[in-house]
Amino acid sequence: MTKQVKVNVSYREGVGYISEANHAVTRSFVALSLGGVRKRITEQIAVLLDLDRAAQREHERRRALSGV
């Protein structure tokens, strides 16, 4: 069974999505997309991103633009 770890993620205009380091993911990552954040987390864990309001809003905006 794959271990699940929650990773808090925020979004900052001009920077992108920013993950927070925690007990399992020991450093922060910055990426232009949520997929990029996932790829940068190199441990063998199932990642559940916990988006704050800004990150959720940006994710929804991008999904609306892409028609998903």
PDB file of N, CA, C and O in Angstrom:
ATOM      1  N   MET A   1       0.834  -1.185   0.000  1.00  0.00           N
ATOM      2  CA  MET A   1       0.000   0.000   0.000  1.00  0.00           C
ATOM      3  C   MET A   1       0.880   1.249   0.000  1.00  0.00           C
ATOM      4  O   MET A   1       1.902   1.300   0.683  1.00  0.00           O
ATOM      5  N   THR A   2       0.474   2.244  -0.766  1.00  0.00           N
ATOM      6  CA  THR A   2       1.208   3.499  -0.860  1.00  0.00           C
ATOM      7  C   THR A   2       0.840   4.408   0.307  1.00  0.00           C
ATOM      8  O   THR A   2      -0.331   4.541   0.662  1.00  0.00           O
ATOM      9  N   LYS A   3       1.848   5.023   0.888  1.00  0.00           N
ATOM     10  CA  LYS A   3       1.649   5.953   1.989  1.00  0.00           C
ATOM     11  C   LYS A   3       1.080   7.263   1.440  1.00  0.00           C
ATOM     12  O   LYS A   3       1.572   7.770   0.432  1.00  0.00           O
ATOM     13  N   GLN A   4       0.055   7.815   2.086  1.00  0.00           N
ATOM     14  CA  GLN A   4      -0.510   9.101   1.686  1.00  0.00           C
ATOM     15  C   GLN A   4      -0.038  10.189   2.631  1.00  0.00           C
ATOM     16  O   GLN A   4      -0.013  10.010   3.849  1.00  0.00           O
ATOM     17  N   VAL A   5       0.334  11.318   2.052  1.00  0.00           N
ATOM     18  CA  VAL A   5       0.781  12.467   2.826  1.00  0.00           C
ATOM     19  C   VAL A   5       0.099  13.706   2.273  1.00  0.00           C
ATOM     20  O   VAL A   5       0.069  13.918   1.061  1.00  0.00           O
ATOM     21  N   LYS A   6      -0.444  14.518   3.156  1.00  0.00           N
ATOM     22  CA  LYS A   6      -1.059  15.777   2.745  1.00  0.00           C
ATOM     23  C   LYS A   6       0.030  16.845   2.623  1.00  0.00           C
ATOM     24  O   LYS A   6       0.871  16.993   3.510  1.00  0.00           O
ATOM     25  N   VAL A   7       0.000  17.583   1.516  1.00  0.00           N
ATOM     26  CA  VAL A   7       0.962  18.661   1.285  1.00  0.00           C
ATOM     27  C   VAL A   7       0.165  19.945   1.081  1.00  0.00           C
ATOM     28  O   VAL A   7      -0.647  20.027   0.159  1.00  0.00           O
ATOM     29  N   ASN A   8       0.385  20.933   1.918  1.00  0.00           N
ATOM     30  CA  ASN A   8      -0.289  22.219   1.777  1.00  0.00           C
ATOM     31  C   ASN A   8       0.327  22.991   0.618  1.00  0.00           C
ATOM     32  O   ASN A   8       1.547  23.034   0.452  1.00  0.00           O
ATOM     33  N   VAL A   9      -0.555  23.605  -0.187  1.00  0.00           N
ATOM     34  CA  VAL A   9      -0.112  24.337  -1.371  1.00  0.00           C
ATOM     35  C   VAL A   9      -0.794  25.695  -1.405  1.00  0.00           C
ATOM     36  O   VAL A   9      -1.982  25.816  -1.109  1.00  0.00           O
ATOM     37  N   SER A  10      -0.028  26.709  -1.769  1.00  0.00           N
ATOM     38  CA  SER A  10      -0.548  28.055  -1.916  1.00  0.00           C
ATOM     39  C   SER A  10      -0.242  28.528  -3.332  1.00  0.00           C
ATOM     40  O   SER A  10       0.554  27.905  -4.035  1.00  0.00           O
ATOM     41  N   TYR A  11      -0.864  29.616  -3.751  1.00  0.00           N
ATOM     42  CA  TYR A  11      -0.586  30.200  -5.057  1.00  0.00           C
ATOM     43  C   TYR A  11      -0.255  31.671  -4.872  1.00  0.00           C
ATOM     44  O   TYR A  11      -0.956  32.387  -4.157  1.00  0.00           O
ATOM     45  N   ARG A  12       0.806  32.118  -5.513  1.00  0.00           N
ATOM     46  CA  ARG A  12       1.183  33.536  -5.471  1.00  0.00           C
ATOM     47  C   ARG A  12       1.358  34.023  -6.899  1.00  0.00           C
ATOM     48  O   ARG A  12       2.135  33.463  -7.673  1.00  0.00           O
ATOM     49  N   GLU A  13       0.625  35.072  -7.234  1.00  0.00           N
ATOM     50  CA  GLU A  13       0.709  35.680  -8.560  1.00  0.00           C
ATOM     51  C   GLU A  13       2.164  36.043  -8.862  1.00  0.00           C
ATOM     52  O   GLU A  13       2.849  36.615  -8.014  1.00  0.00           O
ATOM     53  N   GLY A  14       2.625  35.723 -10.035  1.00  0.00           N
ATOM     54  CA  GLY A  14       3.991  36.031 -10.430  1.00  0.00           C
ATOM     55  C   GLY A  14       5.019  35.011  -9.970  1.00  0.00           C
ATOM     56  O   GLY A  14       6.174  35.061 -10.393  1.00  0.00           O
ATOM     57  N   VAL A  15       4.612  34.090  -9.109  1.00  0.00           N
ATOM     58  CA  VAL A  15       5.523  33.057  -8.600  1.00  0.00           C
ATOM     59  C   VAL A  15       5.032  31.682  -9.026  1.00  0.00           C
ATOM     60  O   VAL A  15       5.779  30.907  -9.623  1.00  0.00           O
ATOM     61  N   GLY A  16       3.770  31.380  -8.719  1.00  0.00           N
ATOM     62  CA  GLY A  16       3.175  30.091  -9.052  1.00  0.00           C
ATOM     63  C   GLY A  16       2.708  29.376  -7.806  1.00  0.00           C
ATOM     64  O   GLY A  16       2.505  29.988  -6.757  1.00  0.00           O
ATOM     65  N   TYR A  17       2.538  28.061  -7.933  1.00  0.00           N
ATOM     66  CA  TYR A  17       2.115  27.218  -6.819  1.00  0.00           C
ATOM     67  C   TYR A  17       3.320  26.918  -5.936  1.00  0.00           C
ATOM     68  O   TYR A  17       4.408  26.629  -6.434  1.00  0.00           O
ATOM     69  N   ILE A  18       3.122  26.990  -4.629  1.00  0.00           N
ATOM     70  CA  ILE A  18       4.202  26.778  -3.668  1.00  0.00           C
ATOM     71  C   ILE A  18       3.756  25.744  -2.653  1.00  0.00           C
ATOM     72  O   ILE A  18       2.754  25.930  -1.962  1.00  0.00           O
ATOM     73  N   SER A  19       4.506  24.652  -2.566  1.00  0.00           N
ATOM     74  CA  SER A  19       4.192  23.633  -1.562  1.00  0.00           C
ATOM     75  C   SER A  19       4.939  23.962  -0.277  1.00  0.00           C
ATOM     76  O   SER A  19       5.987  24.606  -0.300  1.00  0.00           O
ATOM     77  N   GLU A  20       4.386  23.512   0.841  1.00  0.00           N
ATOM     78  CA  GLU A  20       5.038  23.709   2.135  1.00  0.00           C
ATOM     79  C   GLU A  20       5.740  22.420   2.546  1.00  0.00           C
ATOM     80  O   GLU A  20       5.211  21.323   2.367  1.00  0.00           O
ATOM     81  N   ALA A  21       6.920  22.569   3.091  1.00  0.00           N
ATOM     82  CA  ALA A  21       7.628  21.406   3.628  1.00  0.00           C
ATOM     83  C   ALA A  21       6.886  20.911   4.863  1.00  0.00           C
ATOM     84  O   ALA A  21       6.259  21.690   5.581  1.00  0.00           O
ATOM     85  N   ASN A  22       6.969  19.599   5.099  1.00  0.00           N
ATOM     86  CA  ASN A  22       6.373  19.019   6.305  1.00  0.00           C
ATOM     87  C   ASN A  22       7.203  17.807   6.734  1.00  0.00           C
ATOM     88  O   ASN A  22       8.334  17.641   6.278  1.00  0.00           O
ATOM     89  N   HIS A  23       6.658  16.970   7.597  1.00  0.00           N
ATOM     90  CA  HIS A  23       7.408  15.831   8.128  1.00  0.00           C
ATOM     91  C   HIS A  23       7.816  14.835   7.047  1.00  0.00           C
ATOM     92  O   HIS A  23       8.847  14.175   7.179  1.00  0.00           O
ATOM     93  N   ALA A  24       7.034  14.715   5.992  1.00  0.00           N
ATOM     94  CA  ALA A  24       7.325  13.725   4.950  1.00  0.00           C
ATOM     95  C   ALA A  24       8.016  14.335   3.732  1.00  0.00           C
ATOM     96  O   ALA A  24       8.862  13.689   3.113  1.00  0.00           O
ATOM     97  N   VAL A  25       7.667  15.553   3.389  1.00  0.00           N
ATOM     98  CA  VAL A  25       8.277  16.263   2.261  1.00  0.00           C
ATOM     99  C   VAL A  25       9.105  17.379   2.879  1.00  0.00           C
ATOM    100  O   VAL A  25       8.564  18.397   3.310  1.00  0.00           O
ATOM    101  N   THR A  26      10.396  17.188   2.922  1.00  0.00           N
ATOM    102  CA  THR A  26      11.254  18.020   3.762  1.00  0.00           C
ATOM    103  C   THR A  26      11.689  19.342   3.151  1.00  0.00           C
ATOM    104  O   THR A  26      12.460  20.080   3.765  1.00  0.00           O
ATOM    105  N   ARG A  27      11.208  19.652   1.954  1.00  0.00           N
ATOM    106  CA  ARG A  27      11.509  20.965   1.387  1.00  0.00           C
ATOM    107  C   ARG A  27      10.313  21.463   0.602  1.00  0.00           C
ATOM    108  O   ARG A  27       9.442  20.684   0.216  1.00  0.00           O
ATOM    109  N   SER A  28      10.277  22.764   0.369  1.00  0.00           N
ATOM    110  CA  SER A  28       9.207  23.372  -0.411  1.00  0.00           C
ATOM    111  C   SER A  28       9.542  23.296  -1.898  1.00  0.00           C
ATOM    112  O   SER A  28      10.707  23.195  -2.284  1.00  0.00           O
ATOM    113  N   PHE A  29       8.503  23.348  -2.717  1.00  0.00           N
ATOM    114  CA  PHE A  29       8.680  23.357  -4.161  1.00  0.00           C
ATOM    115  C   PHE A  29       7.844  24.463  -4.762  1.00  0.00           C
ATOM    116  O   PHE A  29       6.774  24.792  -4.250  1.00  0.00           O
ATOM    117  N   VAL A  30       8.336  25.042  -5.858  1.00  0.00           N
ATOM    118  CA  VAL A  30       7.619  26.071  -6.597  1.00  0.00           C
ATOM    119  C   VAL A  30       7.465  25.579  -8.026  1.00  0.00           C
ATOM    120  O   VAL A  30       8.419  25.078  -8.622  1.00  0.00           O
ATOM    121  N   ALA A  31       6.254  25.724  -8.580  1.00  0.00           N
ATOM    122  CA  ALA A  31       6.011  25.311  -9.956  1.00  0.00           C
ATOM    123  C   ALA A  31       4.877  26.145 -10.537  1.00  0.00           C
ATOM    124  O   ALA A  31       4.083  26.734  -9.804  1.00  0.00           O
ATOM    125  N   LEU A  32       4.812  26.186 -11.851  1.00  0.00           N
ATOM    126  CA  LEU A  32       3.763  26.944 -12.522  1.00  0.00           C
ATOM    127  C   LEU A  32       2.438  26.197 -12.567  1.00  0.00           C
ATOM    128  O   LEU A  32       1.401  26.800 -12.843  1.00  0.00           O
ATOM    129  N   SER A  33       2.455  24.890 -12.299  1.00  0.00           N
ATOM    130  CA  SER A  33       1.223  24.100 -12.325  1.00  0.00           C
ATOM    131  C   SER A  33       1.197  23.137 -11.142  1.00  0.00           C
ATOM    132  O   SER A  33       2.233  22.853 -10.542  1.00  0.00           O
ATOM    133  N   LEU A  34       0.014  22.638 -10.813  1.00  0.00           N
ATOM    134  CA  LEU A  34      -0.091  21.645  -9.747  1.00  0.00           C
ATOM    135  C   LEU A  34       0.621  20.360 -10.149  1.00  0.00           C
ATOM    136  O   LEU A  34       1.226  19.694  -9.308  1.00  0.00           O
ATOM    137  N   GLY A  35       0.552  20.011 -11.426  1.00  0.00           N
ATOM    138  CA  GLY A  35       1.278  18.841 -11.911  1.00  0.00           C
ATOM    139  C   GLY A  35       2.769  18.987 -11.705  1.00  0.00           C
ATOM    140  O   GLY A  35       3.459  18.016 -11.395  1.00  0.00           O
ATOM    141  N   GLY A  36       3.265  20.203 -11.877  1.00  0.00           N
ATOM    142  CA  GLY A  36       4.683  20.463 -11.642  1.00  0.00           C
ATOM    143  C   GLY A  36       5.069  20.276 -10.188  1.00  0.00           C
ATOM    144  O   GLY A  36       6.150  19.772  -9.885  1.00  0.00           O
ATOM    145  N   VAL A  37       4.172  20.688  -9.276  1.00  0.00           N
ATOM    146  CA  VAL A  37       4.425  20.473  -7.840  1.00  0.00           C
ATOM    147  C   VAL A  37       4.508  18.979  -7.558  1.00  0.00           C
ATOM    148  O   VAL A  37       5.422  18.517  -6.875  1.00  0.00           O
ATOM    149  N   ARG A  38       3.542  18.224  -8.092  1.00  0.00           N
ATOM    150  CA  ARG A  38       3.548  16.776  -7.879  1.00  0.00           C
ATOM    151  C   ARG A  38       4.847  16.146  -8.375  1.00  0.00           C
ATOM    152  O   ARG A  38       5.439  15.320  -7.680  1.00  0.00           O
ATOM    153  N   LYS A  39       5.293  16.529  -9.565  1.00  0.00           N
ATOM    154  CA  LYS A  39       6.502  15.943 -10.153  1.00  0.00           C
ATOM    155  C   LYS A  39       7.744  16.261  -9.328  1.00  0.00           C
ATOM    156  O   LYS A  39       8.677  15.460  -9.270  1.00  0.00           O
ATOM    157  N   ARG A  40       7.755  17.428  -8.691  1.00  0.00           N
ATOM    158  CA  ARG A  40       8.941  17.830  -7.932  1.00  0.00           C
ATOM    159  C   ARG A  40       9.062  17.128  -6.582  1.00  0.00           C
ATOM    160  O   ARG A  40      10.127  17.137  -5.966  1.00  0.00           O
ATOM    161  N   ILE A  41       7.997  16.536  -6.138  1.00  0.00           N
ATOM    162  CA  ILE A  41       8.052  15.791  -4.879  1.00  0.00           C
ATOM    163  C   ILE A  41       8.562  14.393  -5.213  1.00  0.00           C
ATOM    164  O   ILE A  41       7.846  13.583  -5.803  1.00  0.00           O
ATOM    165  N   THR A  42       9.788  14.125  -4.834  1.00  0.00           N
ATOM    166  CA  THR A  42      10.492  12.941  -5.331  1.00  0.00           C
ATOM    167  C   THR A  42      10.330  11.686  -4.487  1.00  0.00           C
ATOM    168  O   THR A  42      10.727  10.607  -4.926  1.00  0.00           O
ATOM    169  N   GLU A  43       9.773  11.789  -3.318  1.00  0.00           N
ATOM    170  CA  GLU A  43       9.598  10.599  -2.487  1.00  0.00           C
ATOM    171  C   GLU A  43       8.506   9.715  -3.065  1.00  0.00           C
ATOM    172  O   GLU A  43       7.635  10.193  -3.792  1.00  0.00           O
ATOM    173  N   GLN A  44       8.548   8.447  -2.750  1.00  0.00           N
ATOM    174  CA  GLN A  44       7.554   7.489  -3.243  1.00  0.00           C
ATOM    175  C   GLN A  44       6.313   7.522  -2.349  1.00  0.00           C
ATOM    176  O   GLN A  44       6.068   6.614  -1.554  1.00  0.00           O
ATOM    177  N   ILE A  45       5.548   8.589  -2.506  1.00  0.00           N
ATOM    178  CA  ILE A  45       4.335   8.752  -1.710  1.00  0.00           C
ATOM    179  C   ILE A  45       3.194   9.162  -2.630  1.00  0.00           C
ATOM    180  O   ILE A  45       3.426   9.752  -3.685  1.00  0.00           O
ATOM    181  N   ALA A  46       1.974   8.856  -2.238  1.00  0.00           N
ATOM    182  CA  ALA A  46       0.801   9.372  -2.937  1.00  0.00           C
ATOM    183  C   ALA A  46       0.545  10.771  -2.379  1.00  0.00           C
ATOM    184  O   ALA A  46       0.357  10.933  -1.174  1.00  0.00           O
ATOM    185  N   VAL A  47       0.536  11.762  -3.235  1.00  0.00           N
ATOM    186  CA  VAL A  47       0.434  13.151  -2.793  1.00  0.00           C
ATOM    187  C   VAL A  47      -1.009  13.623  -2.880  1.00  0.00           C
ATOM    188  O   VAL A  47      -1.646  13.524  -3.929  1.00  0.00           O
ATOM    189  N   LEU A  48      -1.511  14.134  -1.772  1.00  0.00           N
ATOM    190  CA  LEU A  48      -2.827  14.758  -1.721  1.00  0.00           C
ATOM    191  C   LEU A  48      -2.580  16.239  -1.439  1.00  0.00           C
ATOM    192  O   LEU A  48      -2.219  16.611  -0.322  1.00  0.00           O
ATOM    193  N   LEU A  49      -2.776  17.080  -2.453  1.00  0.00           N
ATOM    194  CA  LEU A  49      -2.517  18.506  -2.297  1.00  0.00           C
ATOM    195  C   LEU A  49      -3.693  19.166  -1.586  1.00  0.00           C
ATOM    196  O   LEU A  49      -4.846  18.982  -1.975  1.00  0.00           O
ATOM    197  N   ASP A  50      -3.397  19.928  -0.552  1.00  0.00           N
ATOM    198  CA  ASP A  50      -4.413  20.657   0.198  1.00  0.00           C
ATOM    199  C   ASP A  50      -4.277  22.128  -0.200  1.00  0.00           C
ATOM    200  O   ASP A  50      -3.387  22.829   0.281  1.00  0.00           O
ATOM    201  N   LEU A  51      -5.170  22.588  -1.087  1.00  0.00           N
ATOM    202  CA  LEU A  51      -5.063  23.935  -1.643  1.00  0.00           C
ATOM    203  C   LEU A  51      -5.686  24.971  -0.721  1.00  0.00           C
ATOM    204  O   LEU A  51      -6.773  24.765  -0.183  1.00  0.00           O
ATOM    205  N   ASP A  52      -4.981  26.097  -0.541  1.00  0.00           N
ATOM    206  CA  ASP A  52      -5.602  27.195   0.178  1.00  0.00           C
ATOM    207  C   ASP A  52      -6.540  27.916  -0.791  1.00  0.00           C
ATOM    208  O   ASP A  52      -6.658  27.509  -1.947  1.00  0.00           O
ATOM    209  N   ARG A  53      -7.199  28.964  -0.345  1.00  0.00           N
ATOM    210  CA  ARG A  53      -8.194  29.632  -1.190  1.00  0.00           C
ATOM    211  C   ARG A  53      -7.595  30.184  -2.475  1.00  0.00           C
ATOM    212  O   ARG A  53      -8.193  30.047  -3.542  1.00  0.00           O
ATOM    213  N   ALA A  54      -6.430  30.802  -2.388  1.00  0.00           N
ATOM    214  CA  ALA A  54      -5.803  31.382  -3.581  1.00  0.00           C
ATOM    215  C   ALA A  54      -5.437  30.298  -4.588  1.00  0.00           C
ATOM    216  O   ALA A  54      -5.655  30.466  -5.788  1.00  0.00           O
ATOM    217  N   ALA A  55      -4.885  29.195  -4.111  1.00  0.00           N
ATOM    218  CA  ALA A  55      -4.506  28.095  -5.002  1.00  0.00           C
ATOM    219  C   ALA A  55      -5.749  27.447  -5.608  1.00  0.00           C
ATOM    220  O   ALA A  55      -5.745  27.108  -6.792  1.00  0.00           O
ATOM    221  N   GLN A  56      -6.807  27.268  -4.824  1.00  0.00           N
ATOM    222  CA  GLN A  56      -8.048  26.683  -5.334  1.00  0.00           C
ATOM    223  C   GLN A  56      -8.666  27.581  -6.395  1.00  0.00           C
ATOM    224  O   GLN A  56      -9.117  27.098  -7.433  1.00  0.00           O
ATOM    225  N   ARG A  57      -8.689  28.881  -6.141  1.00  0.00           N
ATOM    226  CA  ARG A  57      -9.245  29.842  -7.092  1.00  0.00           C
ATOM    227  C   ARG A  57      -8.475  29.806  -8.410  1.00  0.00           C
ATOM    228  O   ARG A  57      -9.073  29.789  -9.486  1.00  0.00           O
ATOM    229  N   GLU A  58      -7.154  29.796  -8.321  1.00  0.00           N
ATOM    230  CA  GLU A  58      -6.327  29.763  -9.532  1.00  0.00           C
ATOM    231  C   GLU A  58      -6.516  28.450 -10.277  1.00  0.00           C
ATOM    232  O   GLU A  58      -6.579  28.448 -11.507  1.00  0.00           O
ATOM    233  N   HIS A  59      -6.607  27.339  -9.565  1.00  0.00           N
ATOM    234  CA  HIS A  59      -6.831  26.035 -10.181  1.00  0.00           C
ATOM    235  C   HIS A  59      -8.171  26.030 -10.934  1.00  0.00           C
ATOM    236  O   HIS A  59      -8.242  25.569 -12.073  1.00  0.00           O
ATOM    237  N   GLU A  60      -9.221  26.539 -10.300  1.00  0.00           N
ATOM    238  CA  GLU A  60     -10.534  26.600 -10.935  1.00  0.00           C
ATOM    239  C   GLU A  60     -10.529  27.523 -12.144  1.00  0.00           C
ATOM    240  O   GLU A  60     -11.159  27.223 -13.157  1.00  0.00           O
ATOM    241  N   ARG A  61      -9.822  28.644 -12.045  1.00  0.00           N
ATOM    242  CA  ARG A  61      -9.724  29.582 -13.180  1.00  0.00           C
ATOM    243  C   ARG A  61      -9.061  28.908 -14.370  1.00  0.00           C
ATOM    244  O   ARG A  61      -9.531  29.030 -15.501  1.00  0.00           O
ATOM    245  N   ARG A  62      -7.956  28.188 -14.111  1.00  0.00           N
ATOM    246  CA  ARG A  62      -7.229  27.515 -15.196  1.00  0.00           C
ATOM    247  C   ARG A  62      -8.066  26.394 -15.796  1.00  0.00           C
ATOM    248  O   ARG A  62      -8.054  26.200 -17.012  1.00  0.00           O
ATOM    249  N   ARG A  63      -8.790  25.655 -14.968  1.00  0.00           N
ATOM    250  CA  ARG A  63      -9.658  24.583 -15.499  1.00  0.00           C
ATOM    251  C   ARG A  63     -10.749  25.163 -16.378  1.00  0.00           C
ATOM    252  O   ARG A  63     -11.073  24.596 -17.421  1.00  0.00           O
ATOM    253  N   ALA A  64     -11.322  26.292 -15.966  1.00  0.00           N
ATOM    254  CA  ALA A  64     -12.374  26.935 -16.769  1.00  0.00           C
ATOM    255  C   ALA A  64     -11.820  27.380 -18.124  1.00  0.00           C
ATOM    256  O   ALA A  64     -12.480  27.231 -19.152  1.00  0.00           O
ATOM    257  N   LEU A  65     -10.617  27.920 -18.115  1.00  0.00           N
ATOM    258  CA  LEU A  65      -9.987  28.360 -19.368  1.00  0.00           C
ATOM    259  C   LEU A  65      -9.683  27.207 -20.304  1.00  0.00           C
ATOM    260  O   LEU A  65      -9.755  27.356 -21.524  1.00  0.00           O
ATOM    261  N   SER A  66      -9.338  26.045 -19.732  1.00  0.00           N
ATOM    262  CA  SER A  66      -8.977  24.896 -20.563  1.00  0.00           C
ATOM    263  C   SER A  66     -10.200  24.088 -20.982  1.00  0.00           C
ATOM    264  O   SER A  66     -10.093  23.193 -21.820  1.00  0.00           O
ATOM    265  N   GLY A  67     -11.360  24.396 -20.406  1.00  0.00           N
ATOM    266  CA  GLY A  67     -12.579  23.702 -20.757  1.00  0.00           C
ATOM    267  C   GLY A  67     -12.727  22.335 -20.114  1.00  0.00           C
ATOM    268  O   GLY A  67     -13.524  21.517 -20.573  1.00  0.00           O
ATOM    269  N   VAL A  68     -11.957  22.075 -19.044  1.00  0.00           N
ATOM    270  CA  VAL A  68     -12.038  20.777 -18.348  1.00  0.00           C
ATOM    271  C   VAL A  68     -13.173  20.794 -17.360  1.00  0.00           C
ATOM    272  O   VAL A  68     -13.409  19.799 -16.674  1.00  0.00           O
TER     273      VAL A  68
END
